[in-house]
């Protein structure tokens, strides 16, 4: 299968608080992986491609989280259960607006992680 991603991704340690636009409630979740163009998140709800979400992203070793506006690109059709028995849908997320400085933070984090772990 040919890789479609524009950017390399690394297994992640980022913590994310997400909110689906137009839906009440926020959810805390770990990112499954991250690249400079987006990330993969375990969402509690089904969403359609193009759905907008607001994120607060906390990168490992960063003191301050940053805001991002993102959109869902794909979502697994079936739910997966985590080790605690909670259901989630793996969802591919593309960054729409994170700001130049925050994009640099993401690129630095991904690059440093890849070098450190020989990826």
C-alpha angles and dihedrals in degrees: 000000000000118000111243099188120112092205133044116247132210131204102266145225098186120128116219133194107199136188124189107228111253093016125100120239140046128236132203115220139157118246111244093208138344140205134171090267101045149314143244116245135185102233122194093217138051114255133179124237108273094034110143122228134183116223136192105200124198112192117204111269093014117121098207129045119224134217124246135181109212142166132221112246100179140351133199110256094225130049121248124210122229125217090275093054095253116141124232141165118232105233132189111222129195122203112239102169125006101134128250097269092049091047087054090051090053093047091049092048093049093044094047092047092049093049094045092050098038095242 
